[in-house]
Every structure is written in C-alpha cells, then in structure tokens.
Amino acid sequence: MLELGVNIDHVATVRQARKTVEPDPVWAAAQAELGGADGITVHLREDRRHIQDRDLFILKETVRAKLNMEMACSEEVIGIACRTKPDQTTLVPEKREEVTTEGGLDIASNPDRYREVVRRLQDQGIAVSMFLDPELRQIETASQIGANAVELHTGAYSLAISPRDREKELNALIEAGKIITEFGMRLHAGHGLTYHNVQPVAAIANMQELNIGHSIIARALMVGLKDAVAEMKMILKDFAQ
C-alpha cells in the first residue's frame, strides 16, 4: 500500500518569519490528517529555522498517523529523537547554508557512524529510513547497517526539463527501487514531487511511501490544506491498493 507523508515544515517557516505563534504546524498536521495524510513529516533542523522542539513534542502526542522525523546525525537531535520516539526517523544530510536538502546522504564513507545511529534509534523502537541518491554503493551500505527503509532522493527527476532527461532519472529510480526491495528494505521516495510529476514515481514497483511538502503547502494557500492533501490522495488513489 502506498502511503502519503505530508511535510509541514513550510507552515513553520511562515510562522518563524515573524517569530510568532501562527500558523501553527500542529493545526496543519490535523488538517493534513483530515485530508487523508497517512503520515506527517517534520524536519527538526539543528538551527531550528522552522520546526521547533515544542512542535515535535506536541505532534508526538496528537498525530494519529505515522510521525516521521527528518534529522541530521547530530548528538543533540539524536537525543531528542530517542526521547520523543517518533514512529520513524529519516536520516538526511544538513547544511546551514542550504535552502532545502540538496542531495542524499553519503553513508558509505562512514558506515560505522551510521550503524551506531541506526542501532540507537531502533533500540528505542523507532524505524529508520535513509535519504539516499539512487546509487548502488549507498543502498548496499544502508542494507549492511540495518536500515529499515531507503527514501530515494527524487530531486534530479523533479528538476529534469527534457523528456529524455526525465526518463533517464526515472529509470535510475526504478533500478534503485529494485535493489532496495531485493535487500528487504521498504522503498520510499521524496523531494520536489508535485501534483504534475508524482504519478510515474508512485508507479515504481513496491513503492510504499512518498513524502511531499512544498507542492502541497503551496496548493493549500489556494484551497486549504485539507483539500490540498485530498487532491494529492486522489492523484495517488490508483497506486494505494
């Protein structure tokens, strides 16, 4: 079954632009769930540029769907994850100067470090997903260190302009998906997916979770978040069986 995770970071971005109390991402999560979201995704960044600790703690108590916490491998954030115990963590690269996540993790260069983090999180009953580019070396390492899932970075596919380039990037995702499944890990995908480009990714064999944020929040400014999520669910309905 294909699940839709809705990333609500951008709701917090608007709030933090004024350092005020609204819009509240906790309210946004409730609206997303009413629209049919199967999961709520938040990224607790080290610089706290959008989601705050308070948001995560309240979401843990209020979200009825899956709570997925994106995070870097910093000791502070690992500690918060272990105390909060979201349903899932997705380990992502993080740079202070980036506007959004720019690529997948390089776990192959330091597998022992990531193996330790995976163990610590799983010991708390937290499933661990790795945000990776569709590269064999990285996927093999994810399997070796015991990751539960791999979220394929779909940025190159989403940014491709020509049909030829888009097909090339989609084929890379398809081949990576086969390997992830063969290794017995869950297949997830996300980054840059929109109402217009999501279906070919959703159609990849054994795809189990898509995490989408910016496009849904942008649409929500026009129609409301509940309806924006419902529209995305409708687009994905043929892949949700």
Disulfide bonds with the S-S distance in Angstrom:
none
